[in-house]
Amino acid sequence: MRPLHATALAAALLAPALLAAPAVAQKSGGVLKAYHRDNPPSASIHEEATISTDQPFMAVFNNLVVFDQHAKTNSLEQLQPELGTSWAWSEDGTKLTFKLREGVQWHDGKPFTSEDVKCTWDTITGKRNAGWRKNPREPWYFNLEEVTTNGKYEVTFNLKRPQPSFLAFLSGGFSPVYPCHVDGREMRAKPIGTGPFKVAEFKQNEFIKLVKNENYWKKGRPYLDGIDWTIITARSTRVLAFINGDFDMTFTQDVSIPLLADVQSKAPDAHCELQASNVHGNLLVNRESAPFDNAEIRRAMMLAIDRKAFVTVLSQGKDTIGGAMLPVPAGVWGAPAEYFDKVPGYGPDIEANRAEGRKIMESLGYGPDNPLRIKVATRNIAIYRDPAVILMDQLSRVHIAGELDTIETGNWYSRLARKDYQVGLNVTGVGIDDPDVNFYENYSCGSQRNYTNYCNREIQDLFDKQSAMSDFEARRKLVWEIDAKLQADGARPIIYHSHAATCWQPYVKGITRATNSIYNNWRMEDAWLDK
């Protein structure tokens, strides 16, 4: 084994979190009151692909290893042990072995063992049927051959080939360990975890109540007695309730740039963090459904897009423009702007682009009196509806007339997975700032989250090539080239990378937001109320 293991390493990795802890002595007790923006489709993190599930329910679980909850950037350099106390790679980089924490209990009192780890990843990779309805992260683990156990407290992830980023997959909010003995249907309604909080009640469209896990394996945690999430679908209503002091914390990055000014003027003591989210708005086109199986129509749609207009209207210029990977400085892998100079719709001459788009549509028989009439599907929350309206206006400039088709959160991802749409405005969050996560989940042939069914075998080979590279700079350059090819192909045209704010009252302590993902910092075991 490479010398990446041992208790000493675990202690060293834990040190940054200890140093980052608040200087004031933490107080135990109290219930954190937060609002939620919409109804989560379920409570089962492994079955969902939305922050609506991840944020409230990450506190119910543990991972084998987790990104430092107090680091501003999620990275492999800053990891914390959880159910795995230490880990080590084999010399050839194909076996990752974890020593597991002993004496941990599930919320129902059953003991945690290596079988739970094996069951979880056997389900993700399709080797076991746990009653899940969806499995959005199966593409992450294409390179995982099997998980083997060595007694109750050791597991090994056996890879087909070296993959330097594999450990990152296990470290985010979408990678909890599930119990072997609990059916998937129960995990969707009242999940059982090993984490700092237990689910007391989840009432659809109303609230989520979490209570302290008195038997948590980490002594002294959590500080809070519970977390109450109240579901309020109208953004102006919930933000006003926060301003009025009815809530201690907003939903993550729910406060748009225009609303942020209002919060800061009316609640000047509130702590608000405006930052990138690794969430991007993108155009979905069902390329298997006529007339969108015509590449020329898809090209005309790309030429209609004015990305700067989206950024100006949605965020007063704070959002950024790039490709699939989060642009620098917030992201690690974002390509320089010149990589997209020749991609349709990225150039500075918007009117020339649209003139070319109109010419394409007119050659196909469309025009101002005979536009192509479409439905533009989007999720029925503000951060989707607002850009969808802008998209429809821009498509009208190339003889495409859109009608808005809003879909509730509970049905949105299922509709996309079934390809039950014509054109869509989607807002995609990338769980971990790594090319393997983004490329394989959203663009690989056959992935459930590849909503446009884009499939290019040559580019797929490039996915595999960059994935195996250990030289960071060489890998990053290839990632830039891949990203430019994806945009040129119109695989899933990226329109903007969003920025927004998360706010909490001044007495809320122990919360850190990461700049390169909204999904991974919600364990909440260190949060406390200074009142």
Beta strands, then each sheet from edge to edge (+ up, - down):
strand 1: 31-36
strand 2: 65-67
strand 3: 79-81
strand 4: 84-89
strand 5: 95-100
strand 6: 144-149
strand 7: 154-159
strand 8: 197-203
strand 9: 207-212
strand 10: 226-231
strand 11: 271-285
strand 12: 372-379
strand 13: 400-407
strand 14: 423-429
strand 15: 494-504
strand 16: 508-509
strand 17: 528-529
sheet 1: 1+ 10+ 9- 8+
sheet 2: 2+ 3-
sheet 3: 4+ 5- 7+ 6-
sheet 4: 13+ 12+ 14+ 11- 15+
sheet 5: 16+ 17-
end
